[in-house]
Amino acid sequence: MHRFLIIGFGKLGSSLGRFLLNAGSRSLLVVDPQPYQTLFGNVVERDKYFNMLSEATVADASFIFICTSDDHIPSVAKQLSSYELKNKYIVHTSGAVDVQPLVFLREQGAKVGSFHPLQTFNEMFLSAERWHSVFCTFQGDGSVLRDLRKIFDKVNTQIIAVTGAQKQAVHLAATITANFQAALFSWATEIIGQSGLEDFPVGKMLGPLVRQVTENVIEKPLPAILSGPLQRGDLQTIRRHVQYLRQSKDAMALELYRLLCLKLLQNRQFPIKNRKQLQDYFDSLEK
């Protein structure tokens, strides 16, 4: 069984540590500059938490996860290169950075990889269930990939090998899915608030809708997930939406509405009625 070292004890690092403990790991070390807090004890004991790397800490680990910000990955790799790394597995968890910053560690006998879960970690110490049935991308050495699959196999985590270009594409898609969904909800909340319903529980009102759309994405083919006035080709309703946004004097919101509708129209898989009429209408709004 591997002896794990997590470098970077933030939202992802702490949640990864909790998963590894839940998976049966008996050896978990953490390195992070922030002071140790009592709540950290749920994942790592005080005597196994360090504020900086050392020869002894690295020597005691066989599998090292770098969970720092992207900008710090090269400096952490440089620090690790000062120690004996033969037969150690070293991976970083960035979605945007490929395996390249770790490649030079192979010269010292390390096996390396880039391992990124397609999941959101918005808090520290999230339940091990957060890893269940998620997909992860991996770029790097095959032996590392095999052991990662063994570690996460019990919770049906799917780890797929990708090229550097594919990794970038998947991360962009994941960012659009996660962050832009939050942006759209923020926009919807703003619209409802401006109508005079400031204290209305928007999350509870729109939550079931968001949940159902998400379930549709998981369970149904892409052409079957779109509904609403655009899919129906209901130009009159869309004109009312545009008029409402014009009256709000929010030029950015109106342009965003137009562009998102055009993006949906661009995908020929969606069975949208009156597509040509809708396309012409949105094109005319740009003039």
C-alpha positions in Angstrom: 0.0 0.0 0.0 1.3 3.5 -0.9 2.4 6.0 1.7 0.8 9.3 0.5 2.1 12.9 0.7 -0.2 15.8 -0.2 1.5 19.1 -1.0 -1.1 21.8 -0.7 -3.9 21.5 1.8 -6.7 23.5 0.3 -10.1 22.5 -0.9 -8.9 19.8 -3.2 -6.0 18.6 -1.2 -8.0 18.3 2.0 -10.8 16.5 0.3 -8.4 14.1 -1.5 -6.8 13.4 1.9 -10.2 12.6 3.4 -10.9 10.2 0.4 -7.6 8.4 0.9 -8.2 7.9 4.6 -11.7 6.6 3.8 -10.2 4.3 1.2 -8.0 2.7 3.9 -4.7 4.6 3.7 -2.8 4.2 7.0 0.0 6.7 6.0 -0.9 10.3 5.1 1.5 13.2 5.3 0.7 16.8 4.4 2.9 19.8 3.6 1.3 23.3 3.5 2.6 26.7 4.8 -0.7 27.5 6.6 -0.6 26.9 10.4 -2.1 23.6 11.6 -5.7 23.9 12.9 -7.6 21.6 15.1 -10.1 20.8 12.4 -7.3 19.4 10.3 -7.2 16.5 12.7 -10.1 14.9 10.9 -7.7 14.1 8.1 -4.1 14.4 9.3 -2.5 14.1 12.7 -0.5 17.1 14.0 2.8 15.2 13.9 2.2 14.4 10.2 1.6 17.9 9.1 4.5 20.1 8.0 4.9 23.6 6.8 7.7 22.8 4.3 9.2 19.9 2.5 12.1 18.0 4.0 14.2 15.0 3.1 12.6 12.9 5.8 9.0 13.8 4.6 9.7 13.0 1.0 11.6 9.8 1.9 8.6 8.6 3.9 6.2 8.9 0.9 5.8 6.7 -2.1 3.0 8.6 -3.8 3.1 12.4 -3.9 0.1 14.6 -4.9 0.9 18.2 -5.7 -2.4 20.1 -5.0 -1.1 23.6 -5.1 -2.2 26.4 -7.4 -1.0 26.0 -11.0 1.6 28.7 -10.7 3.3 26.9 -7.8 3.6 23.5 -9.5 7.1 24.2 -11.2 8.6 25.5 -7.9 7.3 22.5 -6.0 8.8 20.2 -8.6 12.1 22.0 -8.3 12.1 21.5 -4.5 11.3 17.8 -4.9 14.2 17.5 -7.3 16.5 18.1 -4.3 15.6 14.7 -2.8 15.8 11.0 -3.6 12.9 10.3 -5.9 13.7 6.8 -7.3 10.5 4.7 -7.7 8.3 7.5 -6.3 5.0 8.5 -8.0 4.5 12.2 -8.4 1.3 13.8 -9.9 -0.2 17.2 -9.9 -3.9 17.8 -9.9 -4.2 20.8 -12.2 -6.7 20.7 -15.0 -5.1 23.4 -17.1 -1.4 22.4 -16.7 -0.1 19.4 -18.5 2.5 16.9 -17.2 5.5 18.9 -18.6 6.5 20.7 -15.4 7.2 17.2 -13.8 8.9 15.5 -16.7 12.4 16.3 -15.6 11.9 14.4 -12.4 12.0 11.2 -14.4 15.7 11.7 -14.7 15.8 10.9 -10.9 13.8 7.8 -11.2 10.3 9.2 -10.5 7.2 8.3 -12.4 5.0 11.3 -13.1 1.6 12.3 -14.2 -1.1 15.0 -14.3 -4.3 13.9 -12.7 -7.4 16.1 -12.7 -10.9 15.2 -11.4 -13.9 16.7 -13.3 -15.6 17.7 -10.1 -16.1 20.8 -8.1 -14.4 21.2 -4.7 -15.9 24.3 -3.2 -15.1 23.5 0.4 -12.4 21.9 2.5 -12.8 18.3 3.7 -15.6 17.3 1.4 -17.0 13.8 1.8 -15.3 11.0 0.1 -18.5 10.5 -1.9 -17.6 13.6 -3.9 -15.2 11.3 -5.8 -17.8 8.6 -6.6 -18.4 8.0 -10.3 -16.6 11.1 -11.5 -14.3 11.2 -14.5 -10.7 12.2 -14.2 -8.1 13.0 -16.9 -4.6 11.6 -16.8 -1.5 12.4 -18.7 1.8 10.7 -17.8 3.4 7.3 -17.1 1.4 4.1 -17.4 2.4 2.7 -14.0 1.0 5.8 -12.3 -2.2 5.5 -14.2 -2.6 1.9 -13.2 -2.1 2.6 -9.5 -4.5 5.6 -9.6 -7.1 3.3 -11.0 -6.5 0.8 -8.3 -6.9 3.6 -5.6 -10.2 4.9 -7.0 -11.7 1.8 -8.5 -13.8 1.0 -5.5 -15.8 4.2 -6.0 -16.2 3.8 -9.8 -14.0 6.8 -10.6 -13.2 6.7 -14.3 -9.7 7.8 -15.1 -9.0 8.4 -18.8 -5.7 8.8 -20.5 -5.5 12.0 -22.6 -3.0 13.9 -24.7 -2.0 17.5 -23.7 -4.4 19.0 -26.3 -7.2 16.8 -25.1 -6.5 17.7 -21.5 -6.9 21.4 -22.4 -10.1 20.7 -24.2 -11.7 18.8 -21.4 -10.6 21.4 -18.8 -12.2 24.2 -20.9 -15.4 22.2 -21.3 -15.4 21.6 -17.5 -14.9 25.2 -16.8 -17.7 26.3 -19.0 -20.0 23.7 -17.4 -19.1 24.6 -13.8 -18.3 28.3 -13.8 -20.7 29.5 -16.5 -23.5 27.6 -14.9 -22.9 29.6 -11.8 -22.8 32.8 -13.9 -26.1 32.0 -15.5 -27.7 31.3 -12.1 -26.3 34.6 -10.8 -27.8 36.4 -13.8 -31.2 34.7 -13.2 -31.1 35.7 -9.6 -30.4 39.3 -10.6 -33.3 39.4 -13.0 -35.7 38.1 -10.3 -34.3 40.5 -7.7 -34.8 43.5 -10.1 -38.4 42.5 -10.5 -39.0 43.3 -6.8 -38.7 39.7 -5.4 -35.4 40.5 -3.6 -36.2 38.2 -0.7 -37.6 35.4 -2.7 -35.8 32.0 -2.3 -34.4 31.9 -5.8 -32.3 28.8 -5.1 -35.3 26.8 -4.0 -37.4 28.0 -6.9 -34.9 27.3 -9.7 -33.1 24.4 -8.0 -35.5 21.7 -9.2 -35.2 23.1 -12.7 -31.4 23.0 -12.5 -31.5 19.5 -11.0 -33.8 18.1 -13.8 -31.7 19.7 -16.6 -28.6 18.0 -15.0 -30.4 14.7 -14.8 -31.4 15.1 -18.5 -27.8 15.8 -19.4 -26.7 12.6 -17.7 -29.5 10.3 -18.8 -30.5 11.5 -22.3 -28.9 12.1 -25.6 -28.0 15.7 -26.4 -30.9 16.4 -28.9 -33.4 15.5 -26.1 -32.3 17.9 -23.4 -33.3 21.2 -24.9 -36.8 22.7 -24.2 -38.4 26.1 -23.9 -39.3 28.9 -26.3 -36.2 28.6 -28.5 -36.6 24.8 -29.1 -40.3 25.5 -29.9 -39.4 28.3 -32.3 -41.6 30.6 -30.3 -40.4 33.9 -31.7 -43.1 36.0 -30.0 -41.9 34.9 -26.5 -38.3 35.5 -27.4 -39.2 39.0 -28.6 -40.8 39.6 -25.2 -37.6 38.5 -23.5 -35.5 40.8 -25.7 -37.9 43.7 -24.9 -37.6 43.0 -21.2 -33.8 43.1 -21.4 -33.9 46.3 -23.4 -36.0 48.0 -20.8 -33.6 46.9 -18.1 -30.9 48.9 -20.0 -28.4 46.1 -19.5 -26.7 45.9 -22.8 -24.4 43.0 -21.7 -27.4 40.9 -20.6 -29.1 41.4 -24.0 -26.0 40.5 -25.9 -25.4 37.5 -23.8 -29.0 36.3 -24.4 -28.5 36.8 -28.1 -25.2 34.9 -28.2 -26.4 32.0 -26.2 -29.4 31.6 -28.4 -27.2 31.7 -31.5 -24.9 29.1 -29.9 -27.9 26.8 -29.5 -29.0 27.5 -33.0 -25.5 26.7 -34.3 -25.8 23.1 -33.1 -27.8 21.2 -35.7 -28.4 18.3 -33.3 -31.0 20.3 -31.5 -34.5 19.9 -33.0 -35.3 23.6 -33.1 -38.4 24.8 -35.0 -38.3 27.9 -37.2 -34.5 27.8 -37.1 -33.9 30.1 -40.1 -36.5 32.7 -38.8 -34.9 32.7 -35.4 -31.4 33.0 -36.9 -32.4 36.0 -38.9 -34.0 37.6 -35.9 -31.0 37.4 -33.7 -28.7 38.5 -36.6 -30.9 41.6 -36.9 -30.4 42.5 -33.2 -26.6 43.0 -33.8 -27.3 45.8 -36.3 
